[in-house]
Amino acid sequence: MTVTWEELGWERVATGVGRCRLPGWDCTAGLVVGEERALLVDAGSSLAEGARLRARAEELAGHRVTDLALTHPHFDHALGAAAFAGAEVYAAVGAETVAADELRADAVRCGLDEAAAAEAVDILVRPRHPVCGEWTLDLGGGRQVLLANVGPGHTAHDLAVLVPAGPGSPEVVFCGDLVEESGEPQAGPDAVPSRWPAALDRLLDLGGEDALYVPGHGAVVDAAFVRAQRDALAARFGVSP
């Protein structure tokens, strides 16, 4: 019997494309299914959360998660990566240099159990494939996705994932925390505010007016929402249009 996205607590966004909102920090994880491979977008905040994500994603895909794209090196998106043994891991170039101690301290400061943070950092998986510009990933059956280094912005190392439109399905852009819907975008000490609006311009260029944009936190949005958030960030940080 085939399980549905909804039965496993996932939202189907397009054909073979879905996402779920994880508890705790309302972080989004995405899944893109091809005939031969499956790509997960972000890995959750701990090994336990990553393991749950992998189990559900593989049940939906019908085969292994072979690829993992990390949208940026923050603990709630990246510390579950070690649960994806054998998967090819992609991130924006430079993400692999973020200090493990920094990730652990941020996780604990935000409320992750100290033991869970230490466990994840002890076997932290570094991306094997740094994306400098764009990287096309073939998932089989005619399904390709584009990994695009669109930052800096929310961090110095922001990666977006574009899933091209298919029959009856719109283009889908996984934005990471460059876009947030459930609250105001967070600008921590590793943000690059002067470049953030330009990063959102690149997202809009990738997806276009009719795409669905999946934020790092919150509900799926449209191009108008992304554009409004871009303008709000430019005003907030004093960036010229």
N, C-alpha and C positions, 0 to 999 in steps of 0.2 A: 504494500500500500504506500502510495506516494504521500509524503508529508508536505503540508503547505507552509509557506513563510509565516503566516499568521499563527499557526498552531505552535510554532517554536518561538513566538514573541518577536518576530521580525516584520518589518514593513516592506512589501514589494514595491519598488520604485519604478521599475521597467522590466521588460522580459529578461529574466536571468540576472537581475540586479536588485539588491535589497540592502536594507540597513537595520540596525537595532540601536536603541538608546540604553546604555548601560546604567545600572543603578549607582548611586553615590555622587558622581560628578556629572551625570547626564551626558556622558561622552558618547559620541556616535562611532560605531564600527560598521563598515560596509562590506559587501560581498558581490563579486562579479563572477559568474559561472560560465565557463566555456566547455566544449566537449571533452577536452583533454586536460585542462588546467583550471584552477580556481584561484582567484585573487582576493585576499582579505585586505581591507583598508583599515589600518590601525588595530592594535592588539590588546587594548585594555590596560588596567592599572596594576595588575599583579599576575603571578603565575596561575593562580586559581581562576581568575577571570579569563585569562588567555586560554586556558584549557577548556573552559565552558564554551567560549566563543568558537574554538576550533571544532569541538564535538558537534555543535549545532550547525556550523557552516558546512561541515563535511556531510552531515545528514541531508542538508538541503541540496548540496552540489551532487551528491551521489558518488563522490570520489574525494581524494585528498585535497586539502588546501596546499597548493604548490608554491604560491607566491604571496608575499606580504609587503605592502607599501605603508610606510610610516609617514604621515603627513607632516610631523614635526617632532622634535625630541623633548616632549613633556611627559611626565610620568604617567598621566592618565591615558595617554595614547600609545605609549611605547613599552612600559615595563612588563607587559604580558608576552613580549616577543619570544622569550625563551621557550614558551609552550609550543612553538611552531618548528620543532626540530625537523630539519631536512628541507624546509621552505627557503626559497630565494628571497632575500630581504633587500628592499629598495628604500632609499631616502634621499633627500636633497644633499648634494655634496656639502660636507662639513658637519653634518649631523652626527657622524661617527666620532667626532672629536669632543662632544659634550661629556664632561666629567661624570663618572658614575656616582661619586660622592655628592655632586650637585643634584643629580636626579633623586637620590635617596633622601637627602635633606628636604628637598621640595615636597616629596611624597609624604614624609612624616609631618611636615609643617601643615600640609593640607588635610591631614587626618588619616592617612593610610597607616595601618598597624606597623610598628617598627620591625617586627619579625618578617612580615610579608614584604616590606620594602627591602630589607637586607637580603632576603632569599632571592628576590628578582634581580637585584643588582649584582649579587655574587656570580650569577650565571648570565649576565646581561649579554644579549645578542647584538653585535654591531652589524650595521648594514654592509652587505657584501657588494652591493651595486650602487655607488653614489651617482646620482643623476645631476648632471651639470646643466644641460639644456632640456631636451626632450628625449624620451625613451619609449618606443613602441613595444608593447608586450603582446604576443600572440597566444591566446588561450585556447585555440583550436576551434574548428567548426565555423570559421570565418569571423570569429569574435576577436577583435583587437582592442586594447585600451592604450591610452596615451598617458604616460607619467610626465609631468611638467614641473620643472623647478621655477616657480613663479615668485618666490620671495626675493629679498627679505621683506618682512612685514610683522606678523605676529611674533615670529622669531627670526633669527638669521638664516634659518634653513626650512623654508616652507615648500612642501610638495603638494601639487594638486593631481587628481586622477580624473581623466575625461573618458567616459564611456560613450562612443558614438551612437547616434540614433540607429534603431533597427526598425523593421516592419511594425508599424503601430506603436512604437516606443520612442520617447523623446531622448535627446542627449541628456546625460547625467554628469554632473561635475561634483566630485567629492572635494570639499574646500578646506578640510581641517579647520583650525581655529582662526583662519583669515576671516571667516564669516561665523557669527554666532547669532542665533535667533532667540534663545531662551533668556538672554540677558545682554548687557552692554559688552562689547568685545573687550577682553582683558589684555592690558598692556603691562607685562611684567618687565623686570630689568633686562631681559634678553630681547625685548621687542625693538623694532627699528621703525619708529612712528613716521619718520620722514618718507619712508618708502612704502608704507602700508597701502595708501590709496592707489599707487601705481600697481601694486600686486593685485588689487581688486580689479583694476582695469584689465590686467592680463587674464584674470579669471573670466571676465565678461567677453573678452576676445575669443577665448577658448570655447566657451559654451554658446554664446550668442543669446538672442532674445528669447528663444523658445525652450531653452534648456531648463532642467530642474537642477537646483543647486542644493547640495546636502551639506549643511554646516557642521562644525565640530561639536556643537551643542545646540539642541533645539530642533524644531520642525523644518521640513524641507521647504525651501523658498524659491522665488522666481528672480529673474534678472532685475526687476524693478526694486526688489528688496536689497539686492546686492549693491545696486547703484546708490540707493538711499543711504546704505551703511557706509559706502565709500565716501559720499559727500559729508556725512556726519563725522567720520574719522578725519577728513581733511580739515574741517572746521575745528575739531577738537585739538588737533595737533598743529594748527596753523600752517597747513600745507597748501600752496597755491594750486588752483585747478589745472 
